[in-house]
Amino acid sequence: MTAPSYRVQVFDILAGGTYGIGALLAEFENSKNLGWADYLNDVPEAFFTISQDDPKLATVAGKQGKAHVRIYRNS
């Protein structure tokens, strides 16, 4: 049995204070140290590691805490 792989999509937030899901900024495949947590009465969080040489990194720079993240399992 092979280990599952994951895709991480990072979306911008909508302008105007709605904080809805905006345009897709980047999609990362084969990210490392992937994890997420969901809390009762609090904002969920996700974390992952990507290479510092990934060209898509520039599109998400400065978006920490200001983006939506979707994690898909490819299996």
Predicted model as a PDB file, atoms N, CA, C, CB and O in Angstrom, pLDDT in the B-factor column:
MODEL        1                                                                  
ATOM      1  N   MET A   1       0.840  -1.182   0.000  1.00 65.00           N  
ATOM      2  CA  MET A   1       0.000   0.000   0.000  1.00 65.00           C  
ATOM      3  C   MET A   1       0.885   1.246   0.000  1.00 65.00           C  
ATOM      4  CB  MET A   1      -0.956  -0.002   1.219  1.00 65.00           C  
ATOM      5  O   MET A   1       1.829   1.342   0.784  1.00 65.00           O  
ATOM      6  N   THR A   2       0.583   2.174  -0.861  1.00 76.00           N  
ATOM      7  CA  THR A   2       1.372   3.396  -0.953  1.00 76.00           C  
ATOM      8  C   THR A   2       0.825   4.453  -0.003  1.00 76.00           C  
ATOM      9  CB  THR A   2       1.383   3.927  -2.394  1.00 76.00           C  
ATOM     10  O   THR A   2      -0.363   4.472   0.320  1.00 76.00           O  
ATOM     11  N   ALA A   3       1.709   5.319   0.430  1.00 77.00           N  
ATOM     12  CA  ALA A   3       1.306   6.413   1.312  1.00 77.00           C  
ATOM     13  C   ALA A   3       0.527   7.451   0.514  1.00 77.00           C  
ATOM     14  CB  ALA A   3       2.538   7.061   1.991  1.00 77.00           C  
ATOM     15  O   ALA A   3       0.851   7.700  -0.647  1.00 77.00           O  
ATOM     16  N   PRO A   4      -0.482   8.054   1.108  1.00 78.00           N  
ATOM     17  CA  PRO A   4      -1.255   9.062   0.379  1.00 78.00           C  
ATOM     18  C   PRO A   4      -0.419  10.314   0.143  1.00 78.00           C  
ATOM     19  CB  PRO A   4      -2.538   9.418   1.147  1.00 78.00           C  
ATOM     20  O   PRO A   4       0.496  10.619   0.908  1.00 78.00           O  
ATOM     21  N   SER A   5      -0.741  11.022  -0.910  1.00 85.00           N  
ATOM     22  CA  SER A   5      -0.114  12.310  -1.169  1.00 85.00           C  
ATOM     23  C   SER A   5      -1.177  13.394  -0.995  1.00 85.00           C  
ATOM     24  CB  SER A   5       0.522  12.359  -2.605  1.00 85.00           C  
ATOM     25  O   SER A   5      -2.376  13.116  -1.013  1.00 85.00           O  
ATOM     26  N   TYR A   6      -0.724  14.602  -0.829  1.00 88.00           N  
ATOM     27  CA  TYR A   6      -1.639  15.704  -0.541  1.00 88.00           C  
ATOM     28  C   TYR A   6      -1.364  16.883  -1.462  1.00 88.00           C  
ATOM     29  CB  TYR A   6      -1.518  16.137   0.925  1.00 88.00           C  
ATOM     30  O   TYR A   6      -0.234  17.099  -1.899  1.00 88.00           O  
ATOM     31  N   ARG A   7      -2.418  17.641  -1.748  1.00 91.00           N  
ATOM     32  CA  ARG A   7      -2.311  18.914  -2.446  1.00 91.00           C  
ATOM     33  C   ARG A   7      -2.775  20.006  -1.501  1.00 91.00           C  
ATOM     34  CB  ARG A   7      -3.145  18.917  -3.766  1.00 91.00           C  
ATOM     35  O   ARG A   7      -3.775  19.846  -0.801  1.00 91.00           O  
ATOM     36  N   VAL A   8      -2.059  21.103  -1.479  1.00 92.00           N  
ATOM     37  CA  VAL A   8      -2.418  22.242  -0.642  1.00 92.00           C  
ATOM     38  C   VAL A   8      -2.718  23.420  -1.558  1.00 92.00           C  
ATOM     39  CB  VAL A   8      -1.278  22.589   0.377  1.00 92.00           C  
ATOM     40  O   VAL A   8      -1.871  23.832  -2.350  1.00 92.00           O  
ATOM     41  N   GLN A   9      -3.923  23.957  -1.445  1.00 93.00           N  
ATOM     42  CA  GLN A   9      -4.311  25.127  -2.225  1.00 93.00           C  
ATOM     43  C   GLN A   9      -4.430  26.317  -1.277  1.00 93.00           C  
ATOM     44  CB  GLN A   9      -5.655  24.879  -2.993  1.00 93.00           C  
ATOM     45  O   GLN A   9      -5.016  26.215  -0.199  1.00 93.00           O  
ATOM     46  N   VAL A  10      -3.863  27.449  -1.699  1.00 93.00           N  
ATOM     47  CA  VAL A  10      -3.909  28.675  -0.914  1.00 93.00           C  
ATOM     48  C   VAL A  10      -4.710  29.704  -1.699  1.00 93.00           C  
ATOM     49  CB  VAL A  10      -2.470  29.203  -0.587  1.00 93.00           C  
ATOM     50  O   VAL A  10      -4.392  30.010  -2.849  1.00 93.00           O  
ATOM     51  N   PHE A  11      -5.761  30.240  -1.059  1.00 94.00           N  
ATOM     52  CA  PHE A  11      -6.645  31.214  -1.683  1.00 94.00           C  
ATOM     53  C   PHE A  11      -6.527  32.559  -0.974  1.00 94.00           C  
ATOM     54  CB  PHE A  11      -8.104  30.718  -1.662  1.00 94.00           C  
ATOM     55  O   PHE A  11      -6.287  32.617   0.232  1.00 94.00           O  
ATOM     56  N   ASP A  12      -6.696  33.634  -1.731  1.00 91.00           N  
ATOM     57  CA  ASP A  12      -6.738  34.978  -1.178  1.00 91.00           C  
ATOM     58  C   ASP A  12      -8.089  35.182  -0.484  1.00 91.00           C  
ATOM     59  CB  ASP A  12      -6.509  36.049  -2.293  1.00 91.00           C  
ATOM     60  O   ASP A  12      -9.030  34.424  -0.718  1.00 91.00           O  
ATOM     61  N   ILE A  13      -8.182  36.200   0.365  1.00 90.00           N  
ATOM     62  CA  ILE A  13      -9.468  36.542   0.956  1.00 90.00           C  
ATOM     63  C   ILE A  13     -10.107  37.654   0.137  1.00 90.00           C  
ATOM     64  CB  ILE A  13      -9.306  36.969   2.440  1.00 90.00           C  
ATOM     65  O   ILE A  13      -9.410  38.440  -0.505  1.00 90.00           O  
ATOM     66  N   LEU A  14     -11.420  37.717   0.160  1.00 87.00           N  
ATOM     67  CA  LEU A  14     -12.129  38.756  -0.576  1.00 87.00           C  
ATOM     68  C   LEU A  14     -11.963  40.100   0.116  1.00 87.00           C  
ATOM     69  CB  LEU A  14     -13.616  38.404  -0.712  1.00 87.00           C  
ATOM     70  O   LEU A  14     -11.894  40.182   1.342  1.00 87.00           O  
ATOM     71  N   ALA A  15     -11.902  41.138  -0.683  1.00 79.00           N  
ATOM     72  CA  ALA A  15     -11.800  42.486  -0.140  1.00 79.00           C  
ATOM     73  C   ALA A  15     -13.164  42.918   0.398  1.00 79.00           C  
ATOM     74  CB  ALA A  15     -11.290  43.483  -1.219  1.00 79.00           C  
ATOM     75  O   ALA A  15     -14.182  42.301   0.081  1.00 79.00           O  
ATOM     76  N   GLY A  16     -13.183  43.946   1.187  1.00 79.00           N  
ATOM     77  CA  GLY A  16     -14.438  44.478   1.694  1.00 79.00           C  
ATOM     78  C   GLY A  16     -14.832  43.955   3.056  1.00 79.00           C  
ATOM     79  O   GLY A  16     -15.951  44.194   3.510  1.00 79.00           O  
ATOM     80  N   GLY A  17     -13.931  43.245   3.715  1.00 75.00           N  
ATOM     81  CA  GLY A  17     -14.211  42.782   5.066  1.00 75.00           C  
ATOM     82  C   GLY A  17     -15.083  41.552   5.166  1.00 75.00           C  
ATOM     83  O   GLY A  17     -15.517  41.204   6.265  1.00 75.00           O  
ATOM     84  N   THR A  18     -15.360  40.873   4.048  1.00 81.00           N  
ATOM     85  CA  THR A  18     -16.206  39.686   4.106  1.00 81.00           C  
ATOM     86  C   THR A  18     -15.426  38.433   4.464  1.00 81.00           C  
ATOM     87  CB  THR A  18     -16.904  39.485   2.788  1.00 81.00           C  
ATOM     88  O   THR A  18     -16.004  37.473   4.973  1.00 81.00           O  
ATOM     89  N   TYR A  19     -14.137  38.424   4.211  1.00 81.00           N  
ATOM     90  CA  TYR A  19     -13.238  37.305   4.503  1.00 81.00           C  
ATOM     91  C   TYR A  19     -13.653  36.015   3.789  1.00 81.00           C  
ATOM     92  CB  TYR A  19     -13.187  37.062   6.000  1.00 81.00           C  
ATOM     93  O   TYR A  19     -13.297  34.922   4.228  1.00 81.00           O  
ATOM     94  N   GLY A  20     -14.393  36.138   2.709  1.00 88.00           N  
ATOM     95  CA  GLY A  20     -14.754  34.973   1.914  1.00 88.00           C  
ATOM     96  C   GLY A  20     -13.563  34.477   1.109  1.00 88.00           C  
ATOM     97  O   GLY A  20     -12.514  35.120   1.080  1.00 88.00           O  
ATOM     98  N   ILE A  21     -13.728  33.334   0.455  1.00 91.00           N  
ATOM     99  CA  ILE A  21     -12.657  32.751  -0.343  1.00 91.00           C  
ATOM    100  C   ILE A  21     -12.552  33.484  -1.671  1.00 91.00           C  
ATOM    101  CB  ILE A  21     -12.898  31.244  -0.572  1.00 91.00           C  
ATOM    102  O   ILE A  21     -13.532  33.604  -2.407  1.00 91.00           O  
ATOM    103  N   GLY A  22     -11.358  33.972  -1.967  1.00 90.00           N  
ATOM    104  CA  GLY A  22     -11.099  34.703  -3.199  1.00 90.00           C  
ATOM    105  C   GLY A  22     -10.423  33.826  -4.240  1.00 90.00           C  
ATOM    106  O   GLY A  22     -10.697  32.630  -4.334  1.00 90.00           O  
ATOM    107  N   ALA A  23      -9.553  34.423  -5.005  1.00 92.00           N  
ATOM    108  CA  ALA A  23      -8.868  33.745  -6.104  1.00 92.00           C  
ATOM    109  C   ALA A  23      -7.784  32.797  -5.589  1.00 92.00           C  
ATOM    110  CB  ALA A  23      -8.255  34.772  -7.058  1.00 92.00           C  
ATOM    111  O   ALA A  23      -7.192  33.012  -4.531  1.00 92.00           O  
ATOM    112  N   LEU A  24      -7.547  31.749  -6.365  1.00 94.00           N  
ATOM    113  CA  LEU A  24      -6.488  30.798  -6.050  1.00 94.00           C  
ATOM    114  C   LEU A  24      -5.137  31.473  -6.252  1.00 94.00           C  
ATOM    115  CB  LEU A  24      -6.605  29.520  -6.929  1.00 94.00           C  
ATOM    116  O   LEU A  24      -4.848  31.991  -7.330  1.00 94.00           O  
ATOM    117  N   LEU A  25      -4.312  31.463  -5.204  1.00 93.00           N  
ATOM    118  CA  LEU A  25      -2.982  32.057  -5.288  1.00 93.00           C  
ATOM    119  C   LEU A  25      -1.946  31.038  -5.737  1.00 93.00           C  
ATOM    120  CB  LEU A  25      -2.581  32.648  -3.945  1.00 93.00           C  
ATOM    121  O   LEU A  25      -1.114  31.330  -6.596  1.00 93.00           O  
ATOM    122  N   ALA A  26      -1.995  29.849  -5.161  1.00 94.00           N  
ATOM    123  CA  ALA A  26      -0.999  28.824  -5.491  1.00 94.00           C  
ATOM    124  C   ALA A  26      -1.510  27.456  -5.065  1.00 94.00           C  
ATOM    125  CB  ALA A  26       0.359  29.130  -4.809  1.00 94.00           C  
ATOM    126  O   ALA A  26      -2.333  27.332  -4.158  1.00 94.00           O  
ATOM    127  N   GLU A  27      -1.000  26.433  -5.743  1.00 94.00           N  
ATOM    128  CA  GLU A  27      -1.277  25.048  -5.369  1.00 94.00           C  
ATOM    129  C   GLU A  27       0.058  24.333  -5.215  1.00 94.00           C  
ATOM    130  CB  GLU A  27      -2.186  24.332  -6.433  1.00 94.00           C  
ATOM    131  O   GLU A  27       0.883  24.335  -6.128  1.00 94.00           O  
ATOM    132  N   PHE A  28       0.261  23.725  -4.059  1.00 92.00           N  
ATOM    133  CA  PHE A  28       1.504  23.035  -3.756  1.00 92.00           C  
ATOM    134  C   PHE A  28       1.246  21.541  -3.696  1.00 92.00           C  
ATOM    135  CB  PHE A  28       2.111  23.541  -2.430  1.00 92.00           C  
ATOM    136  O   PHE A  28       0.267  21.092  -3.100  1.00 92.00           O  
ATOM    137  N   GLU A  29       2.122  20.782  -4.312  1.00 87.00           N  
ATOM    138  CA  GLU A  29       2.040  19.328  -4.269  1.00 87.00           C  
ATOM    139  C   GLU A  29       3.257  18.796  -3.516  1.00 87.00           C  
ATOM    140  CB  GLU A  29       1.960  18.723  -5.708  1.00 87.00           C  
ATOM    141  O   GLU A  29       4.324  19.409  -3.527  1.00 87.00           O  
ATOM    142  N   ASN A  30       3.087  17.676  -2.878  1.00 80.00           N  
ATOM    143  CA  ASN A  30       4.167  17.025  -2.135  1.00 80.00           C  
ATOM    144  C   ASN A  30       4.758  17.913  -1.046  1.00 80.00           C  
ATOM    145  CB  ASN A  30       5.258  16.604  -3.086  1.00 80.00           C  
ATOM    146  O   ASN A  30       5.974  17.936  -0.854  1.00 80.00           O  
ATOM    147  N   SER A  31       3.911  18.636  -0.341  1.00 86.00           N  
ATOM    148  CA  SER A  31       4.397  19.425   0.781  1.00 86.00           C  
ATOM    149  C   SER A  31       4.740  18.501   1.943  1.00 86.00           C  
ATOM    150  CB  SER A  31       3.349  20.478   1.210  1.00 86.00           C  
ATOM    151  O   SER A  31       4.216  17.391   2.034  1.00 86.00           O  
ATOM    152  N   LYS A  32       5.589  18.942   2.799  1.00 88.00           N  
ATOM    153  CA  LYS A  32       6.069  18.140   3.931  1.00 88.00           C  
ATOM    154  C   LYS A  32       5.472  18.667   5.232  1.00 88.00           C  
ATOM    155  CB  LYS A  32       7.621  18.157   4.002  1.00 88.00           C  
ATOM    156  O   LYS A  32       4.947  19.779   5.276  1.00 88.00           O  
ATOM    157  N   ASN A  33       5.555  17.864   6.287  1.00 90.00           N  
ATOM    158  CA  ASN A  33       5.110  18.254   7.629  1.00 90.00           C  
ATOM    159  C   ASN A  33       3.702  18.841   7.627  1.00 90.00           C  
ATOM    160  CB  ASN A  33       6.078  19.259   8.224  1.00 90.00           C  
ATOM    161  O   ASN A  33       3.452  19.877   8.242  1.00 90.00           O  
ATOM    162  N   LEU A  34       2.802  18.180   6.943  1.00 90.00           N  
ATOM    163  CA  LEU A  34       1.439  18.652   6.761  1.00 90.00           C  
ATOM    164  C   LEU A  34       0.587  18.310   7.977  1.00 90.00           C  
ATOM    165  CB  LEU A  34       0.827  18.048   5.495  1.00 90.00           C  
ATOM    166  O   LEU A  34       0.650  17.197   8.498  1.00 90.00           O  
ATOM    167  N   GLY A  35      -0.204  19.273   8.421  1.00 88.00           N  
ATOM    168  CA  GLY A  35      -1.098  19.028   9.538  1.00 88.00           C  
ATOM    169  C   GLY A  35      -2.160  20.098   9.631  1.00 88.00           C  
ATOM    170  O   GLY A  35      -2.046  21.156   9.012  1.00 88.00           O  
ATOM    171  N   TRP A  36      -3.196  19.820  10.408  1.00 86.00           N  
ATOM    172  CA  TRP A  36      -4.265  20.792  10.600  1.00 86.00           C  
ATOM    173  C   TRP A  36      -4.932  20.517  11.931  1.00 86.00           C  
ATOM    174  CB  TRP A  36      -5.297  20.738   9.442  1.00 86.00           C  
ATOM    175  O   TRP A  36      -4.806  19.431  12.496  1.00 86.00           O  
ATOM    176  N   ALA A  37      -5.643  21.519  12.423  1.00 90.00           N  
ATOM    177  CA  ALA A  37      -6.361  21.394  13.680  1.00 90.00           C  
ATOM    178  C   ALA A  37      -7.660  22.175  13.569  1.00 90.00           C  
ATOM    179  CB  ALA A  37      -5.503  21.898  14.876  1.00 90.00           C  
ATOM    180  O   ALA A  37      -7.708  23.238  12.950  1.00 90.00           O  
ATOM    181  N   ASP A  38      -8.694  21.645  14.166  1.00 90.00           N  
ATOM    182  CA  ASP A  38     -10.000  22.299  14.187  1.00 90.00           C  
ATOM    183  C   ASP A  38     -10.395  22.479  15.644  1.00 90.00           C  
ATOM    184  CB  ASP A  38     -11.081  21.468  13.399  1.00 90.00           C  
ATOM    185  O   ASP A  38     -10.351  21.528  16.425  1.00 90.00           O  
ATOM    186  N   TYR A  39     -10.774  23.677  16.008  1.00 91.00           N  
ATOM    187  CA  TYR A  39     -11.070  23.997  17.397  1.00 91.00           C  
ATOM    188  C   TYR A  39     -12.537  24.392  17.550  1.00 91.00           C  
ATOM    189  CB  TYR A  39     -10.154  25.126  17.898  1.00 91.00           C  
ATOM    190  O   TYR A  39     -13.132  24.963  16.636  1.00 91.00           O  
ATOM    191  N   LEU A  40     -13.104  24.090  18.694  1.00 91.00           N  
ATOM    192  CA  LEU A  40     -14.447  24.514  19.011  1.00 91.00           C  
ATOM    193  C   LEU A  40     -14.420  25.995  19.372  1.00 91.00           C  
ATOM    194  CB  LEU A  40     -15.042  23.667  20.161  1.00 91.00           C  
ATOM    195  O   LEU A  40     -13.639  26.411  20.228  1.00 91.00           O  
ATOM    196  N   ASN A  41     -15.256  26.783  18.732  1.00 91.00           N  
ATOM    197  CA  ASN A  41     -15.367  28.224  18.987  1.00 91.00           C  
ATOM    198  C   ASN A  41     -14.083  28.996  18.709  1.00 91.00           C  
ATOM    199  CB  ASN A  41     -15.777  28.452  20.409  1.00 91.00           C  
ATOM    200  O   ASN A  41     -13.809  30.001  19.365  1.00 91.00           O  
ATOM    201  N   ASP A  42     -13.300  28.538  17.749  1.00 88.00           N  
ATOM    202  CA  ASP A  42     -12.090  29.256  17.377  1.00 88.00           C  
ATOM    203  C   ASP A  42     -11.778  28.959  15.905  1.00 88.00           C  
ATOM    204  CB  ASP A  42     -10.892  28.854  18.300  1.00 88.00           C  
ATOM    205  O   ASP A  42     -12.380  28.069  15.305  1.00 88.00           O  
ATOM    206  N   VAL A  43     -10.858  29.692  15.348  1.00 81.00           N  
ATOM    207  CA  VAL A  43     -10.492  29.545  13.946  1.00 81.00           C  
ATOM    208  C   VAL A  43      -9.600  28.321  13.768  1.00 81.00           C  
ATOM    209  CB  VAL A  43      -9.782  30.814  13.430  1.00 81.00           C  
ATOM    210  O   VAL A  43      -8.624  28.170  14.504  1.00 81.00           O  
ATOM    211  N   PRO A  44      -9.908  27.438  12.807  1.00 85.00           N  
ATOM    212  CA  PRO A  44      -9.033  26.288  12.561  1.00 85.00           C  
ATOM    213  C   PRO A  44      -7.708  26.739  11.955  1.00 85.00           C  
ATOM    214  CB  PRO A  44      -9.722  25.272  11.630  1.00 85.00           C  
ATOM    215  O   PRO A  44      -7.600  27.856  11.449  1.00 85.00           O  
ATOM    216  N   GLU A  45      -6.715  25.881  12.008  1.00 86.00           N  
ATOM    217  CA  GLU A  45      -5.412  26.221  11.455  1.00 86.00           C  
ATOM    218  C   GLU A  45      -4.848  25.051  10.668  1.00 86.00           C  
ATOM    219  CB  GLU A  45      -4.443  26.631  12.568  1.00 86.00           C  
ATOM    220  O   GLU A  45      -5.206  23.894  10.891  1.00 86.00           O  
ATOM    221  N   ALA A  46      -3.968  25.375   9.753  1.00 86.00           N  
ATOM    222  CA  ALA A  46      -3.269  24.365   8.955  1.00 86.00           C  
ATOM    223  C   ALA A  46      -1.819  24.786   8.843  1.00 86.00           C  
ATOM    224  CB  ALA A  46      -3.917  24.192   7.538  1.00 86.00           C  
ATOM    225  O   ALA A  46      -1.496  25.974   8.867  1.00 86.00           O  
ATOM    226  N   PHE A  47      -0.949  23.792   8.718  1.00 88.00           N  
ATOM    227  CA  PHE A  47       0.469  24.093   8.558  1.00 88.00           C  
ATOM    228  C   PHE A  47       1.085  23.084   7.602  1.00 88.00           C  
ATOM    229  CB  PHE A  47       1.204  24.077   9.926  1.00 88.00           C  
ATOM    230  O   PHE A  47       0.649  21.936   7.522  1.00 88.00           O  
ATOM    231  N   PHE A  48       2.101  23.530   6.881  1.00 89.00           N  
ATOM    232  CA  PHE A  48       2.801  22.681   5.924  1.00 89.00           C  
ATOM    233  C   PHE A  48       4.133  23.320   5.604  1.00 89.00           C  
ATOM    234  CB  PHE A  48       1.964  22.465   4.634  1.00 89.00           C  
ATOM    235  O   PHE A  48       4.320  24.521   5.800  1.00 89.00           O  
ATOM    236  N   THR A  49       5.053  22.518   5.113  1.00 90.00           N  
ATOM    237  CA  THR A  49       6.388  22.987   4.756  1.00 90.00           C  
ATOM    238  C   THR A  49       6.587  22.827   3.257  1.00 90.00           C  
ATOM    239  CB  THR A  49       7.481  22.216   5.542  1.00 90.00           C  
ATOM    240  O   THR A  49       6.291  21.777   2.687  1.00 90.00           O  
ATOM    241  N   ILE A  50       7.092  23.877   2.629  1.00 88.00           N  
ATOM    242  CA  ILE A  50       7.432  23.824   1.202  1.00 88.00           C  
ATOM    243  C   ILE A  50       8.877  24.275   1.040  1.00 88.00           C  
ATOM    244  CB  ILE A  50       6.463  24.719   0.344  1.00 88.00           C  
ATOM    245  O   ILE A  50       9.446  24.898   1.936  1.00 88.00           O  
ATOM    246  N   SER A  51       9.456  23.962  -0.090  1.00 87.00           N  
ATOM    247  CA  SER A  51      10.838  24.338  -0.359  1.00 87.00           C  
ATOM    248  C   SER A  51      10.958  25.850  -0.506  1.00 87.00           C  
ATOM    249  CB  SER A  51      11.355  23.634  -1.623  1.00 87.00           C  
ATOM    250  O   SER A  51      10.094  26.491  -1.104  1.00 87.00           O  
ATOM    251  N   GLN A  52      12.026  26.414   0.037  1.00 87.00           N  
ATOM    252  CA  GLN A  52      12.235  27.853  -0.104  1.00 87.00           C  
ATOM    253  C   GLN A  52      12.574  28.253  -1.536  1.00 87.00           C  
ATOM    254  CB  GLN A  52      13.339  28.308   0.827  1.00 87.00           C  
ATOM    255  O   GLN A  52      12.565  29.438  -1.868  1.00 87.00           O  
ATOM    256  N   ASP A  53      12.873  27.267  -2.390  1.00 90.00           N  
ATOM    257  CA  ASP A  53      13.173  27.548  -3.794  1.00 90.00           C  
ATOM    258  C   ASP A  53      11.964  27.378  -4.699  1.00 90.00           C  
ATOM    259  CB  ASP A  53      14.284  26.652  -4.270  1.00 90.00           C  
ATOM    260  O   ASP A  53      12.087  27.522  -5.915  1.00 90.00           O  
ATOM    261  N   ASP A  54      10.806  27.076  -4.139  1.00 89.00           N  
ATOM    262  CA  ASP A  54       9.597  26.890  -4.944  1.00 89.00           C  
ATOM    263  C   ASP A  54       9.194  28.231  -5.560  1.00 89.00           C  
ATOM    264  CB  ASP A  54       8.432  26.306  -4.080  1.00 89.00           C  
ATOM    265  O   ASP A  54       9.044  29.211  -4.832  1.00 89.00           O  
ATOM    266  N   PRO A  55       9.017  28.300  -6.883  1.00 90.00           N  
ATOM    267  CA  PRO A  55       8.661  29.569  -7.526  1.00 90.00           C  
ATOM    268  C   PRO A  55       7.282  30.095  -7.129  1.00 90.00           C  
ATOM    269  CB  PRO A  55       8.714  29.405  -9.018  1.00 90.00           C  
ATOM    270  O   PRO A  55       7.017  31.289  -7.273  1.00 90.00           O  
ATOM    271  N   LYS A  56       6.405  29.231  -6.633  1.00 91.00           N  
ATOM    272  CA  LYS A  56       5.055  29.663  -6.225  1.00 91.00           C  
ATOM    273  C   LYS A  56       5.073  30.381  -4.883  1.00 91.00           C  
ATOM    274  CB  LYS A  56       4.112  28.460  -6.150  1.00 91.00           C  
ATOM    275  O   LYS A  56       4.079  30.995  -4.496  1.00 91.00           O  
ATOM    276  N   LEU A  57       6.176  30.309  -4.182  1.00 89.00           N  
ATOM    277  CA  LEU A  57       6.280  30.913  -2.860  1.00 89.00           C  
ATOM    278  C   LEU A  57       6.073  32.427  -2.904  1.00 89.00           C  
ATOM    279  CB  LEU A  57       7.632  30.594  -2.249  1.00 89.00           C  
ATOM    280  O   LEU A  57       5.530  33.004  -1.962  1.00 89.00           O  
ATOM    281  N   ALA A  58       6.494  33.064  -3.971  1.00 89.00           N  
ATOM    282  CA  ALA A  58       6.361  34.517  -4.092  1.00 89.00           C  
ATOM    283  C   ALA A  58       4.900  34.947  -4.133  1.00 89.00           C  
ATOM    284  CB  ALA A  58       7.079  35.011  -5.342  1.00 89.00           C  
ATOM    285  O   ALA A  58       4.580  36.063  -3.725  1.00 89.00           O  
ATOM    286  N   THR A  59       4.006  34.084  -4.616  1.00 89.00           N  
ATOM    287  CA  THR A  59       2.590  34.462  -4.719  1.00 89.00           C  
ATOM    288  C   THR A  59       1.876  34.429  -3.372  1.00 89.00           C  
ATOM    289  CB  THR A  59       1.878  33.539  -5.690  1.00 89.00           C  
ATOM    290  O   THR A  59       0.821  35.046  -3.220  1.00 89.00           O  
ATOM    291  N   VAL A  60       2.434  33.720  -2.394  1.00 89.00           N  
ATOM    292  CA  VAL A  60       1.796  33.655  -1.078  1.00 89.00           C  
ATOM    293  C   VAL A  60       2.577  34.417  -0.003  1.00 89.00           C  
ATOM    294  CB  VAL A  60       1.638  32.207  -0.657  1.00 89.00           C  
ATOM    295  O   VAL A  60       2.176  34.438   1.161  1.00 89.00           O  
ATOM    296  N   ALA A  61       3.672  35.032  -0.388  1.00 86.00           N  
ATOM    297  CA  ALA A  61       4.476  35.792   0.574  1.00 86.00           C  
ATOM    298  C   ALA A  61       3.635  36.925   1.169  1.00 86.00           C  
ATOM    299  CB  ALA A  61       5.759  36.362  -0.106  1.00 86.00           C  
ATOM    300  O   ALA A  61       2.967  37.655   0.436  1.00 86.00           O  
ATOM    301  N   GLY A  62       3.665  37.068   2.457  1.00 83.00           N  
ATOM    302  CA  GLY A  62       2.917  38.122   3.130  1.00 83.00           C  
ATOM    303  C   GLY A  62       1.468  37.770   3.414  1.00 83.00           C  
ATOM    304  O   GLY A  62       0.725  38.614   3.916  1.00 83.00           O  
ATOM    305  N   LYS A  63       1.045  36.557   3.111  1.00 81.00           N  
ATOM    306  CA  LYS A  63      -0.349  36.154   3.312  1.00 81.00           C  
ATOM    307  C   LYS A  63      -0.550  35.319   4.569  1.00 81.00           C  
ATOM    308  CB  LYS A  63      -0.834  35.380   2.116  1.00 81.00           C  
ATOM    309  O   LYS A  63      -1.645  34.796   4.777  1.00 81.00           O  
ATOM    310  N   GLN A  64       0.464  35.177   5.412  1.00 78.00           N  
ATOM    311  CA  GLN A  64       0.334  34.376   6.624  1.00 78.00           C  
ATOM    312  C   GLN A  64      -0.778  34.958   7.485  1.00 78.00           C  
ATOM    313  CB  GLN A  64       1.674  34.326   7.410  1.00 78.00           C  
ATOM    314  O   GLN A  64      -0.758  36.141   7.825  1.00 78.00           O  
ATOM    315  N   GLY A  65      -1.742  34.123   7.833  1.00 75.00           N  
ATOM    316  CA  GLY A  65      -2.867  34.574   8.641  1.00 75.00           C  
ATOM    317  C   GLY A  65      -3.910  35.337   7.867  1.00 75.00           C  
ATOM    318  O   GLY A  65      -4.898  35.789   8.445  1.00 75.00           O  
ATOM    319  N   LYS A  66      -3.713  35.493   6.559  1.00 82.00           N  
ATOM    320  CA  LYS A  66      -4.641  36.269   5.733  1.00 82.00           C  
ATOM    321  C   LYS A  66      -5.024  35.517   4.476  1.00 82.00           C  
ATOM    322  CB  LYS A  66      -4.031  37.611   5.364  1.00 82.00           C  
ATOM    323  O   LYS A  66      -5.222  36.124   3.424  1.00 82.00           O  
ATOM    324  N   ALA A  67      -5.131  34.204   4.575  1.00 87.00           N  
ATOM    325  CA  ALA A  67      -5.463  33.400   3.399  1.00 87.00           C  
ATOM    326  C   ALA A  67      -6.281  32.184   3.832  1.00 87.00           C  
ATOM    327  CB  ALA A  67      -4.173  32.955   2.645  1.00 87.00           C  
ATOM    328  O   ALA A  67      -6.259  31.773   4.992  1.00 87.00           O  
ATOM    329  N   HIS A  68      -6.993  31.633   2.874  1.00 89.00           N  
ATOM    330  CA  HIS A  68      -7.724  30.388   3.101  1.00 89.00           C  
ATOM    331  C   HIS A  68      -6.878  29.243   2.560  1.00 89.00           C  
ATOM    332  CB  HIS A  68      -9.139  30.418   2.421  1.00 89.00           C  
ATOM    333  O   HIS A  68      -6.227  29.382   1.525  1.00 89.00           O  
ATOM    334  N   VAL A  69      -6.888  28.114   3.258  1.00 89.00           N  
ATOM    335  CA  VAL A  69      -6.106  26.945   2.852  1.00 89.00           C  
ATOM    336  C   VAL A  69      -7.036  25.749   2.728  1.00 89.00           C  
ATOM    337  CB  VAL A  69      -4.960  26.651   3.867  1.00 89.00           C  
ATOM    338  O   VAL A  69      -7.847  25.484   3.615  1.00 89.00           O  
ATOM    339  N   ARG A  70      -6.908  25.027   1.611  1.00 90.00           N  
ATOM    340  CA  ARG A  70      -7.622  23.764   1.420  1.00 90.00           C  
ATOM    341  C   ARG A  70      -6.596  22.672   1.258  1.00 90.00           C  
ATOM    342  CB  ARG A  70      -8.580  23.820   0.190  1.00 90.00           C  
ATOM    343  O   ARG A  70      -5.606  22.840   0.547  1.00 90.00           O  
ATOM    344  N   ILE A  71      -6.827  21.555   1.911  1.00 90.00           N  
ATOM    345  CA  ILE A  71      -5.922  20.412   1.827  1.00 90.00           C  
ATOM    346  C   ILE A  71      -6.697  19.236   1.253  1.00 90.00           C  
ATOM    347  CB  ILE A  71      -5.313  20.059   3.226  1.00 90.00           C  
ATOM    348  O   ILE A  71      -7.726  18.835   1.796  1.00 90.00           O  
ATOM    349  N   TYR A  72      -6.195  18.685   0.148  1.00 89.00           N  
ATOM    350  CA  TYR A  72      -6.826  17.550  -0.518  1.00 89.00           C  
ATOM    351  C   TYR A  72      -5.932  16.335  -0.420  1.00 89.00           C  
ATOM    352  CB  TYR A  72      -7.132  17.873  -1.988  1.00 89.00           C  
ATOM    353  O   TYR A  72      -4.722  16.425  -0.625  1.00 89.00           O  
ATOM    354  N   ARG A  73      -6.529  15.202  -0.106  1.00 87.00           N  
ATOM    355  CA  ARG A  73      -5.798  13.938  -0.061  1.00 87.00           C  
ATOM    356  C   ARG A  73      -6.007  13.210  -1.379  1.00 87.00           C  
ATOM    357  CB  ARG A  73      -6.260  13.059   1.142  1.00 87.00           C  
ATOM    358  O   ARG A  73      -7.143  12.970  -1.789  1.00 87.00           O  
ATOM    359  N   ASN A  74      -4.919  12.861  -2.037  1.00 81.00           N  
ATOM    360  CA  ASN A  74      -4.971  12.170  -3.323  1.00 81.00           C  
ATOM    361  C   ASN A  74      -4.846  10.669  -3.091  1.00 81.00           C  
ATOM    362  CB  ASN A  74      -3.851  12.676  -4.275  1.00 81.00           C  
ATOM    363  O   ASN A  74      -3.751  10.112  -3.174  1.00 81.00           O  
ATOM    364  N   SER A  75      -5.943  10.033  -2.808  1.00 73.00           N  
ATOM    365  CA  SER A  75      -5.919   8.579  -2.646  1.00 73.00           C  
ATOM    366  C   SER A  75      -7.328   8.038  -2.823  1.00 73.00           C  
ATOM    367  CB  SER A  75      -5.344   8.177  -1.256  1.00 73.00           C  
ATOM    368  O   SER A  75      -7.541   6.829  -2.727  1.00 73.00           O  
TER     369      SER A  75                                                      
ENDMDL                                                                          
END                                                                             
